[in-house]
Amino acid sequence: MRLRHLLTTTLIGTPLAVAGWLWLTMLSPFTYERPDYLDPIGEGPHEVFVYGTLRVPPVRWIVIGDRVETRPAYLEDWQRSGLDLEPAPGERVPGEVLTVAAEELARLDRYERLGIRYQRVRLTLADGSEAWVYRRLPEASPAPASP
């Protein structure tokens, strides 16, 4: 009987915990406040080059809330470095370009924690077009040692 209770609790609790975490990190008004210093988002469409988890269609759908138009793309002279990109002559990063509206770009900003974990910059892709790309913000410098 205990095993049955444990199994039932696990089968019900795990999806609820995952759903709660997804809501909290991607949709909740409690976990992200757009910094005031960021420029407002202009009307779309916007093109965004993605190279990590946002290349996965179910993740994109959860974050954006809808299907979006995509196309394969490459970022020349860059390489992935952990969760970021760094300049690397002769290298290239494969990814996809998402075409999104202003509201969808705001959802992507929220997911990437724009102004907190990432910055959004314009970069030129291999085909010559420009797209927004999320880059990690530099780590906060350690506080100076006190005398």
C-alpha positions, 0 to 999 in steps of 0.5 A, spaced: 500 500 500 505 504 501 509 503 494 502 504 491 501 511 495 508 513 493 508 511 486 501 515 485 504 521 489 510 521 484 506 520 478 501 526 479 506 530 483 512 530 478 508 533 472 505 538 477 512 540 479 514 541 472 508 545 470 509 549 476 516 551 475 515 552 467 509 557 469 514 560 475 520 561 470 516 563 463 510 566 465 509 568 472 509 576 473 513 574 480 520 572 477 522 577 472 521 585 472 524 588 465 530 593 468 528 600 466 534 602 463 532 597 457 529 600 450 522 599 449 521 593 444 519 596 437 513 593 433 515 587 429 517 583 426 523 581 429 528 576 427 532 573 433 538 568 432 537 562 437 543 557 438 541 553 444 534 551 448 530 555 443 532 551 437 527 545 440 520 546 438 516 544 444 521 549 448 519 555 443 512 553 444 512 554 451 516 560 451 512 564 446 506 561 446 505 559 439 508 556 433 513 561 429 516 561 423 524 559 423 529 558 418 536 555 419 542 560 419 549 560 421 553 565 425 560 566 422 566 567 426 563 566 433 563 559 437 559 557 443 562 557 450 558 554 455 551 558 455 554 564 451 558 566 444 565 568 443 568 571 437 572 565 434 575 567 427 574 561 422 568 558 426 561 558 426 555 557 430 549 553 427 542 555 429 535 558 427 532 565 426 525 566 429 521 571 426 517 574 432 512 580 433 514 585 439 509 581 444 513 574 442 520 578 443 518 580 450 516 573 452 523 571 449 526 577 453 523 574 459 525 567 458 533 569 457 532 574 463 534 580 459 538 585 463 539 580 468 542 574 465 543 576 458 543 582 453 540 582 446 545 585 441 544 585 433 549 581 429 550 579 422 549 572 420 552 568 414 547 570 409 548 577 410 542 579 414 542 581 421 538 578 427 538 579 435 542 574 438 542 573 446 549 574 449 551 573 456 552 579 461 559 579 464 559 576 471 559 581 476 565 583 479 567 581 486 567 586 491 574 589 492 577 587 499 576 591 505 582 594 508 
